[in-house]
Amino acid sequence: MLKKTLLLSLASLSLTGCLNPKQVKYETNEIYFSHALPGLSLADNGSSVIKNEPMSATTGSELLIYFDNDSASIRPSDTERLLSYVLAHMNRDKALFLITGHTDSNHSDKYNLELSHQRALATQNEMSKMGVSYARLVLRSLGETAPVASNVNEQGRQDNRRVSIAVIDSP
């Protein structure tokens, strides 16, 4: 029944569209929310902020989605995987989704930080279309600072062009 309700909600959202919240600039040592959450301090721009500390409260279930070079567009095959992940974790009421954007080492640090943020935003927007509240979506942008493979060959660079999504306990 929950899946049927969620699918009907998704169909409704796709037909009506949805509004994006006010976007905020992201710094590497903090996690910004696009809105205020209870119990968190407010940044100068009015958004909630928590320090970027290790997220040891993750459930161990992480989804990786990959991107083409210089792209923040989610591939259709990854959209299906993302929907399956969302459906599997939607029933955890107090859980948050930590969305972390990454890049390979091509381009400057500043460019890569912005590209990783755009990838995280694209994932956030896609998950919102799937029915996940923006209040449950936490963004983090790491640019090229956390590679999982060597950037000396194309396969390593592809492995580093990713967004990871992890379910974490609510602060």
N, C-alpha and C positions, 0 to 999 in steps of 0.2 A: 504494500500500500504506500509506503514511504517513497519507494522508487517511482511509482506512478504519479504521486503528488509532485515530486521533484521534477519529473519530466514534463508535466503539465505547466509547472512554473517556468521551466526553461523555455518551453515553446512560447509562453506568454511574453517572457522577456525578449525573446528574439523577434517577436512581432511588434512589440511596442518600443523596443530600445531601452536603454537605461542611462541615467545621468552619471557622469564621473564626478567624484568629489574634488574639492580644491586640491591641486597637486602641490607638494612641498619639495624644496631642495633637500637632498640627502647628503650628509657627511659620513665618512667611513667609520667614525668612532661612535656613532649613535644610530638608533633605529627610530625613525619617525613614523607616526601614525597619521593618516590623512584627516583625523578628527580627534577630539578629546575623548579619553577613556577614563573611567573612575579610578582613582588611586595613583595616577601618573602625573608627574609635573608637566606644566605647559612650557613649551619652547617660546622664544620671542615672537614667532609667527603664529602662535595660537594652537599649534598642533601638539599632540602628546609626544613625549620622547622618553626613551629608556636608554641607558648606556649599552653599548654593544659588548656584552659579556658573553662568555661561552654558554651555549644553550644546552646544558646538561639534562634538561627536562624533556628532551625529545622522546618520542615513542619508539624510536628505532626504525620506523617506517619512513622512508624517504623516496621521493620520486624525482628523477632527473629528466629534464627535457632539453633538447639540443637545438642550436640555432645555426643558420648559415653564416658565413663570414659577413661582418658588417651589417647584420640584420637583427631586428627585434621582433620579427614575425614568427608566430608559433606555427609549426608545421601541422597540417590536418591530422596526421597520424598521432602526433603528440596531444592534440586536442582530445582525441578519444581516450588516450591513456590518462590524461588529466581528469576527465569526467569520471572515469572508473575510480581514480584515487579519491576524488571529492565524495563520490557516493559511498565509498568505504569508510570515510571518516566524518561524514556529515552529522552523525548521531551523537558525537562527543560535544555536548553543549558548551562546555567551558574551554575547549581546546582552541588554540590559535594556529593559523598556518603561517609558518616562517618561510618567506619566499626570498631566496638569495640569488642575485644575479652575478654572473662571472663572464670573463672574456679570455681570449688567448692573448699573447703578448704583442700582437700587431698593433701599431699606432701608439700614441702617447698615453701616459698614465691618466691624464685628464679625460681624453677621449674615451678610453676604456672604462673609466668609472662612470661616465655618462651613459655609454652603451649598456653596461651591466644594469644600470638603473632603468633604462628603457625596456630591457628584457624583463626585469622584475615587474615593472608597471604593466607590460603586455600580459604577463601571467596573472597579475592581480585583476586586471579587467576581464580576462577570460573566465577566471574563477567567480567573479561577481556575476557574470552572465549565467553561470551555472547555479546561481542561487546562494552563494556564500556571501554573507554580509561583509561589507568593508571593515566593520569593527573586528572581524576575526582574521584579517589579512595584514601581516606585518612584513614590511619590505626591508631588505638589506642589500647593499650594492658593494661588491668587493673588487670590481674591475679584474685586473690580472693578478691580484695578490695571493690567490689561493688555487694554484693550478693542481690538477690531479694527474697530469701527464706532461711530458716534455714538449716544449713548443718548437723543437727543431724539425719536426716533420708534420705533414698535414693531418695524420690521424691523431697525434697528440694535441694539435691545435683544435681539432674538432671536439675532442673530449673536454677541452677547457671552455668551449663556447656553450655554456649551459646555464640553466636555472635549476636550483634544487628547492624542493618543497618538503618541509618537515612539519609534522604536527607537534606542537609544544603545549605544555600546561600553561593556562592563563596566569598572568602576573597578579 
